[in-house]
Amino acid sequence: MSFASLGLSPALLRAVRELGYHAPTAIQAAALPPILAGADVLALAQTGSGKTAAFALPLLQRLVAAPPRPGPRALVLAPTRELAAQTAELLRELASRLLHRPKVALAFGGVSINPQLMALRGGCDVMVATPGRLLDLLEHNGLTLAGVECLVLDEADRLLAAGFADELHRVLAQLPARRQSLLFSATCPAGVQALAEQLLHEPVRIAIEEAPPQITQRAIQLDRAQRLPALRQLLRDEAWARALVFVASRYTAELVSDKLFAHGFKAGVLHGELSQGARRDVLAALKAGSVQVLVATDVAARGLHVEALDAVVNYELPRSAADYTHRIGRTGRAGAQGVAVSFICADSAENAESHFRLIEKRQGQRVPRECLPGFEPQAVATEAQASGGIKSATRKSKKDKLREAAAKAATDGH
Ligand code: AMP
């Protein structure tokens, strides 16, 4: 399969060649023809599948084929600023190679609105935004959505999970009824299904099953206190050139990154409270190789793309199966090999073993448990404990001791 056979224009064919895309990915092969034909599309595809180009290429082609009009003529909504920024970057790279160079504007929250308002003064052809900031811009009369011909909801499941449902509906209410709508999502929970029904007209449905075969999943049982030394050993033994370590909070991200740094690792940190500039710098450092291991929270890492990431480590488990899918999807991208390691701590307060089982169940895949030599857990989760609460096999709780004493007294009495 070639891009040429999918109906791309010569200019965009040249652009994909220059980006180093030799052949379309599965989602691109499936989505390009219906989008070019003007159909609505519901596409289920994981991040890393090449989904961004799957809508960016046909969207730009349709835009430049039609006579110029005041914009924005296309609106892309994304759940996070990282994803919005990366999408805008690809659109701009492609647009810069077209004769009429459609103008791509980018807006997200957490930064001053003024530069974004200024940037919109000359108008734009494509608007890429997070929903909340887009509403702010609309309220400031920074733009109008009356000319939108094509709407893209990217990572729709994340948009809804991030609590954007309300904002989304307020934006949708301002769009013209006649338009092309494209909905991309990694998963299809009921909310996404309902949104698709409301939004899409006779959509072409595309499902790319990429329960990523290139990602080897590992689940390592160990005690909480052993996580740092075990991580250091993994980083040394596995010789990962680039690894992303997920933790649950900004505090832990800073702590783990500092400790790794103190042990001589090229460690960086990425979390929601860093400035946009600091995030960009640390991502650039990871790309350039001056950072080997990036310790990140979910919020900051959503939508993040890092070329050739060897490994993802769940130092702390994600809250949901969807987050797990997103986390491990950061490695093994676009055909590369990757490994996803999850630490399962039997002595964790939040019952890690049963939580991880739920994650396995949701993704329909069982990950064999293993122990790292030298880091075997003191506390062992048994099958029975996993469904109740996990307790240490070596230490007894006060209640257990009382129960045992009562049982002993009962036996002694007989
Ligand atoms: P996405 O799923 O859009 O986040 O894309 C994942 C990565 O795959 C990005 O780094 C793209 O540059 C890369 N990519 C997208 N399409 C192709 C392709 N046809 N060939 C090679 N790499 C691609």
Residues whose N, C-alpha, C, O or C-beta is under 5 A from the ligand:
A	BS01	AMP	G20 Y21 H22 A23 P24 T25 Q46 T47 G48 S49 G50 K51 T52 A53 A334
